[in-house]
Amino acid sequence: MSRRTFLGVLLTCCLVVASSFSAVMPAFALGGTLPSIDKPAPDFTLPSNSGEGTISLADYRGKWVVAYFYPADFTPGCTIEARKFQQDLPQYRDRNTEILGISADDVNSHSEFCDSEGLKFPLLADAKGTTSKAYGSWIGIRSARHTFIIDPNGTLRATFTGVNPIVHSKEVLAKLDQLQLSNG
């Protein structure tokens, strides 16, 4: 096992254990203070592997957005989570929803990860952690595993911490269905 993979596995294990504390303090999660539900989601513009240069949250007005933050490309938990989102991508698109993955890895790493895993959604490079920090999802040098659902008007509607990568996409789809039903 390479050093990078070992560190990724170790970080993932620490994040899973530590994120269980978020149930005690819902406005705070490992990574900082979470943005408020039913308020405008923090805007961002980040470099993307998609060939579009940069992507902004504002580019997706009129669509639902699932912005998921993850520690690192090519680590076991992050790979599982990305594969599950990819597997369910047609269901998201049927719900007028786009997936955006965000981590501190650079665009080249994201491109290699997408090629390796067949990912058809953009991964954004938050190298300085500015966006991760704005979403309360930054731990030292990496993004924490948190997910946010943002409505077509740019309002934050749901937050997930303590994410289990194996079942997470199904949880997000269920919450998305609930939110879309309640919003008419």
C-alpha positions in Angstrom: 0.0 0.0 0.0 1.4 3.4 -1.0 2.0 6.1 1.6 -0.7 8.3 0.0 -3.3 5.4 0.1 -2.4 4.6 3.7 -2.8 8.2 4.8 -6.1 8.4 2.9 -7.4 5.3 4.7 -6.2 6.6 8.0 -7.8 10.0 7.4 -11.0 8.4 6.3 -11.2 6.2 9.4 -10.6 9.3 11.6 -13.3 11.2 9.8 -15.8 8.5 10.2 -15.2 8.2 14.0 -15.0 11.9 14.6 -18.0 12.8 12.5 -20.2 10.8 14.8 -19.9 13.7 17.3 -21.9 16.0 14.9 -25.2 14.5 16.2 -24.4 16.2 19.5 -23.9 19.7 18.0 -25.9 20.0 14.8 -24.6 23.4 13.8 -21.0 22.3 14.3 -19.4 19.3 12.6 -15.9 18.1 12.3 -14.5 20.7 10.0 -16.1 23.8 11.5 -19.4 25.6 11.6 -21.9 24.5 9.0 -23.8 27.0 7.0 -27.4 27.5 8.0 -30.3 25.6 6.4 -32.8 27.7 4.5 -30.2 30.5 3.9 -28.2 31.2 0.7 -25.5 28.6 0.2 -22.0 30.0 0.2 -21.1 30.8 -3.4 -17.9 29.5 -5.0 -16.0 29.4 -8.2 -13.4 26.6 -8.5 -11.2 25.0 -11.1 -12.8 21.9 -12.6 -11.5 18.8 -14.4 -14.5 19.0 -16.8 -12.7 21.1 -19.4 -14.8 24.1 -18.6 -12.0 25.9 -16.7 -13.9 27.0 -13.6 -17.4 26.2 -12.3 -19.4 28.4 -10.1 -22.4 27.5 -7.9 -24.3 30.3 -9.7 -23.8 28.4 -13.0 -26.4 25.9 -11.7 -29.3 28.3 -10.9 -32.5 26.7 -11.9 -31.2 23.2 -10.9 -30.8 21.3 -7.7 -27.2 20.8 -6.7 -25.6 18.1 -4.6 -22.2 19.4 -3.5 -20.2 16.7 -1.8 -16.9 17.3 -0.1 -14.5 14.4 0.3 -10.9 14.0 1.6 -8.9 12.7 -1.4 -9.1 11.0 -4.8 -8.2 7.3 -5.0 -8.8 6.5 -1.4 -11.2 3.6 -0.6 -14.1 5.6 1.0 -13.9 8.4 -1.6 -13.8 5.9 -4.5 -16.9 4.1 -3.1 -18.7 7.3 -2.6 -17.9 8.6 -6.2 -18.9 5.3 -7.7 -22.2 5.3 -6.0 -23.0 8.9 -7.1 -22.0 7.9 -10.7 -24.2 4.8 -10.5 -27.1 6.9 -9.4 -26.3 9.8 -11.8 -29.3 9.1 -14.1 -31.7 9.3 -11.1 -30.2 12.7 -10.1 -30.5 14.0 -13.6 -34.2 12.8 -13.7 -34.6 15.1 -10.7 -33.0 18.1 -12.3 -30.0 17.7 -10.0 -26.3 18.0 -10.7 -23.5 16.4 -8.7 -20.4 18.4 -7.8 -17.5 16.7 -6.0 -15.1 19.0 -4.1 -11.7 18.2 -2.5 -8.3 19.7 -2.1 -6.8 17.6 -4.8 -5.7 19.4 -8.0 -7.4 19.3 -11.4 -4.9 16.7 -12.7 -5.6 14.3 -9.9 -9.4 14.8 -10.4 -9.0 14.1 -14.2 -7.1 10.9 -13.5 -9.7 9.9 -10.8 -12.6 10.5 -13.2 -10.9 8.6 -16.0 -10.1 5.7 -13.7 -13.6 5.5 -12.2 -15.7 6.5 -15.3 -17.1 9.6 -13.5 -19.3 11.8 -15.6 -19.8 14.7 -13.2 -17.3 17.5 -12.4 -14.8 17.4 -9.6 -13.7 20.8 -8.3 -10.2 21.6 -6.9 -10.4 23.5 -3.6 -6.6 23.5 -3.1 -6.6 26.3 -0.5 -9.7 25.0 1.3 -11.6 28.3 0.9 -14.9 26.7 -0.2 -14.5 23.8 2.2 -14.0 26.2 5.1 -17.1 28.2 4.0 -19.1 25.0 4.2 -17.6 24.0 7.6 -15.9 21.1 5.8 -12.2 21.6 6.3 -9.8 19.6 8.5 -6.2 20.7 8.4 -5.2 20.1 4.8 -8.3 18.1 3.5 -12.0 18.4 3.0 -14.2 16.5 5.4 -16.8 14.1 4.1 -19.9 16.3 4.1 -22.7 16.8 1.6 -25.1 19.6 0.9 -28.3 19.9 -1.1 -28.8 23.3 -2.7 -32.1 24.2 -4.3 -32.6 25.9 -7.7 -32.5 29.3 -6.1 -29.2 28.7 -4.4 -30.6 28.1 -0.9 -29.1 25.4 1.3 -31.8 22.8 2.0 -30.0 19.9 3.6 -26.7 18.9 5.2 -25.1 15.5 5.7 -22.3 14.8 8.1 -21.2 11.4 9.4 -21.5 10.1 5.9 -21.3 6.3 5.1 -20.0 6.2 1.5 -21.7 2.9 0.8 -25.3 4.1 1.3 -24.9 7.8 1.1 -26.1 8.4 -2.5 -29.4 6.6 -1.7 -29.8 8.7 1.4 -29.2 11.9 -0.6 -31.8 10.7 -3.3 -34.4 10.1 -0.6 -33.8 13.5 1.0 -33.9 15.1 -2.4 -37.3 13.5 -3.2 -38.6 14.7 0.2 -37.4 18.3 -0.5 -38.7 18.4 -4.0 -42.1 17.1 -2.9 -42.4 19.7 -0.2 -41.3 22.5 -2.6 -44.0 21.7 -5.1 
